[in-house]
């Protein structure tokens, strides 16, 4: 399953919220410890340490998540077709993370792309409303060659199966889902 931006934000929110609770309770314990000499409430000032770590981790996750999304969009601007493996090694991300971010960006409308059912490569049509910078070989119909090939492939779908990960239809013989890029063999 893809991690949507809202689920990532929810996880980060709870990490920071629990960190704030621990930091606050540790501070209250410290005030009672220093002010009254003998703490009369349960807890310890040491709760401030994991609370602070959780807050820092939550903020770090926000920064990393946003950075990876922008880094992927920037890389896809220069490709019309690229393999997940190449993107993964170029960006220093796991292949699964790259696929999840691509699916998430597509659902937000920031990316128009699809996965090649045979190879699992990514076909990039536009990034944030702009076509990729790469030179596109154009077919006689005026469409880019890869779009023409996709059109021909999907005109003749005899029997269709469904991706076990996202539920999209695929034709027999496809090795990768056209929607989420998952291996369907």
C-alpha positions in Angstrom: 0.0 0.0 0.0 1.1 3.5 -0.7 1.7 5.9 2.0 -0.4 9.0 1.3 0.7 12.4 2.4 -2.1 12.5 4.9 -1.1 9.2 6.6 2.6 10.4 6.8 1.4 13.7 8.3 -0.8 11.8 10.8 2.1 9.6 11.9 4.4 12.7 12.3 1.7 14.6 14.2 1.3 11.8 16.8 5.1 11.5 17.1 5.4 15.2 17.9 2.3 15.2 20.1 3.5 12.4 22.3 7.0 14.0 22.4 5.4 17.3 23.6 3.4 15.4 26.3 6.6 13.6 27.5 8.6 16.9 27.4 5.8 18.8 29.3 5.4 16.0 32.0 9.2 15.8 32.4 9.3 19.6 32.9 6.5 19.5 35.5 8.4 16.7 37.3 11.5 18.8 37.3 9.7 21.8 38.7 8.2 19.7 41.5 11.6 18.0 42.1 13.6 21.3 42.3 10.8 23.4 43.9 9.6 21.0 46.6 12.7 18.8 47.1 10.7 15.6 47.1 8.6 14.8 44.0 5.0 14.1 44.9 3.8 13.3 41.4 4.7 10.2 39.4 7.4 10.5 36.8 10.9 11.8 36.4 12.5 14.8 34.8 14.2 12.3 32.5 11.0 12.1 30.5 12.1 15.4 28.9 14.9 13.4 27.0 12.7 11.0 25.0 10.1 13.8 24.5 12.8 16.0 23.0 14.1 13.2 20.8 10.6 12.4 19.5 10.0 16.1 18.6 13.3 16.3 16.8 12.5 13.0 15.0 9.1 14.2 13.9 10.5 17.5 12.5 13.3 15.5 10.8 10.7 13.2 9.2 8.7 16.2 7.8 11.8 17.7 6.3 13.0 14.3 4.8 9.5 13.5 3.4 9.2 16.9 1.6 12.8 16.8 0.4 12.4 13.3 -1.2 9.2 14.4 -3.0 10.8 17.4 -4.5 14.0 15.5 -5.3 11.9 12.9 -7.2 9.9 15.5 -9.1 13.2 17.3 -10.0 14.6 14.0 -11.4 11.5 13.1 -13.3 11.6 16.5 -15.1 14.6 15.2 -17.1 13.2 11.8 -18.1 10.4 10.6 -20.4 11.1 7.0 -19.6 13.2 5.8 -16.7 13.5 2.6 -14.8 12.7 2.5 -11.1 16.1 0.9 -10.4 17.8 3.8 -12.0 15.7 6.4 -10.2 16.3 4.5 -6.9 20.1 4.5 -7.3 20.2 8.1 -8.6 18.1 9.5 -5.7 19.4 7.2 -2.9 15.9 5.9 -2.1 14.5 2.4 -2.0 12.6 1.2 -5.0 9.4 0.8 -3.0 9.7 4.4 -1.6 10.1 5.7 -5.2 7.0 3.9 -6.3 5.0 5.1 -3.3 6.0 8.7 -3.9 5.2 8.5 -7.6 1.7 7.1 -6.9 1.2 9.8 -4.2 2.3 12.6 -6.5 0.0 11.3 -9.3 -3.0 11.2 -6.9 -2.3 14.9 -6.0 -2.1 15.9 -9.7 1.5 17.0 -9.5 2.7 14.2 -11.8 1.3 12.6 -14.9 3.1 9.3 -15.3 2.4 5.6 -15.7 4.3 2.4 -15.2 5.2 0.2 -18.2 3.4 -3.1 -17.7 6.3 -5.1 -19.4 9.4 -3.6 -17.7 8.0 -1.5 -14.8 9.7 1.6 -16.2 8.0 5.0 -15.5 6.6 7.0 -18.5 6.6 10.6 -17.6 4.0 12.8 -19.4 4.3 16.0 -17.3 5.6 17.2 -14.0 3.7 20.1 -12.3 2.1 20.9 -15.6 5.3 20.9 -17.6 6.4 18.3 -20.0 9.8 16.6 -19.4 12.8 18.3 -20.8 14.1 15.2 -22.6 13.8 15.1 -26.4 10.8 13.0 -27.4 10.7 10.9 -30.6 7.3 11.5 -32.1 5.4 8.9 -34.1 3.5 9.6 -37.4 0.3 10.3 -35.5 1.9 13.2 -33.6 2.0 11.3 -30.3 5.2 10.4 -28.5 6.3 6.9 -29.5 5.8 5.5 -26.1 2.3 6.8 -25.9 1.5 5.3 -29.3 2.9 2.0 -28.1 0.7 2.1 -25.0 -2.4 3.0 -27.0 -1.9 0.1 -29.3 -1.3 -2.3 -26.4 -4.4 -1.3 -24.5 -6.8 -1.3 -27.6 -6.6 -5.1 -27.7 -7.1 -6.3 -24.2 -8.6 -9.8 -24.5 -8.8 -10.7 -20.8 -7.9 -8.6 -17.9 -6.6 -9.4 -14.4 -6.5 -7.2 -11.4 -3.5 -6.0 -9.5 -3.4 -7.6 -6.0 -1.9 -4.3 -4.5 -4.1 -1.5 -6.0 -6.9 -3.3 -7.9 -6.1 -1.8 -11.3 -6.8 -3.9 -14.4 -3.9 -5.4 -16.3 -3.7 -7.7 -19.3 -2.3 -11.2 -19.3 1.5 -11.2 -19.7 2.1 -8.0 -17.9 4.9 -8.2 -15.4 4.2 -4.9 -13.6 1.1 -3.0 -12.7 0.5 0.0 -15.0 -0.9 2.0 -12.0 1.2 1.3 -9.0 4.3 -0.4 -10.5 4.1 -3.5 -8.3 5.3 -6.8 -9.7 2.3 -8.9 -10.5 3.9 -12.2 -11.3 
